């Protein structure tokens, strides 16, 4: 498996914005990669902090085709594709497991990524672009992600982007008492925001979304006021704090909406949790406007992150174990056809011997005892033979992996001998 990754560590926010692919277009992109570019298996993860395409095939042969497809679908222009952006084999597997566990998240241990990863895999299954190897790898990633969360405190403290934004707003404003707050959007991030805000003492809490029905349902669920999305320009000045997290492909809060504010008016705090961004970056230049973006959110949760960082070694050990197990499974795959044939042969022999016993003139208890012993002996012998086949396959795979190293060592030795 390989992965081309553009994330918060190796890619600036403006480029990540252009790379973002809406869910409605992901399946079409995956089908194009499979049918037009000859990529047999691929899964696309597109979130607020990462664009990652997992795929099977030779990375050198397929990587350039994948990059061209990404460029055509996202209109980003020429994309960098260095060793920072493409991972291969075991490194790609380890990266996927780390993403699932929350170790690669900008807010360490955040929980949203596991659900996003499952949704990405679900879309690949619907597009028929996830095959044998990616199925095996992603299911293992889900298991290791769940295991890290249940066996460590890496996700302790309940801090995700929604909670981090609320914490940041509390720090910026000094508290929500007497404040009015507007949440723009109706997706999972907005639900996370409302879950956090509904527990606090707020003078007025409202939600606005493009879909009136979804807005109404969300307002009823959390006991907040629904507001019409079309009245956004006039609404903004009536709220002290605005959180925005829509799936809009472009800016929904422009600088012009705020330029009529008087210098002595009370400040408005804007929090942009969307990618692509919902709020024009130049709004930070308007007097009385405080604008925060995704990269600012983790500043208010350092105490929780310090506790989570102590769990990294334990989480890493679980991931190492999962990577080793997956590698072992891969090396044993060549033995599977032989194992299936062996199981069929052994089962045929067992049934023949069982039929003979049933036809023999023996007391029922003796026949049952012999049949039980026959079945037990068959299981033990089959287990031993299967174990030996797997062991042979692992050794053969390991020998193949070592050949390049051996050849390089031999060449190096020959060169040294020649020099001497």
Buried (B, 14 or more C-beta within 10 A) or exposed (E): BBBBBBBBEBBEBEBBBBBBBEEEEBBEBBBBBBEEBEBBBBBBBBBBBBBBBBBBBEBEEBBEBBBEBBBEBBEBEEBEBEEEBBBBEBBBBBBBBBBBBBBBBBBBBBBBBBEBBBBBBEBBBEBEBBBEBBBBBBEBBBEBBEBBBEEBBBBBBEBBBBBBBBBBBBEBBEEBEEBBBBBBBBBBBBBBBBBBBEEBEBEBBBBBBBEBEBBBBBBEEBEBEBBEBEEBEEBBEEBBBBBBBBBBEEBBBBBEBBEEBEEEEEBBBBBBBBBBBBBBBEBBEBEEBBBBBBEBBBEBBEEBBEBBEEBBEBBBEBBEEBBEEBBEBBBBBBBEEBBEEBEEEBEEEBEEBBEEBEEEEEEEEEBEEBBEEBEEEBEEEBEEBBEEBBEBBBEEBEEEEEEEEEEEEEEEEEEEEEEE
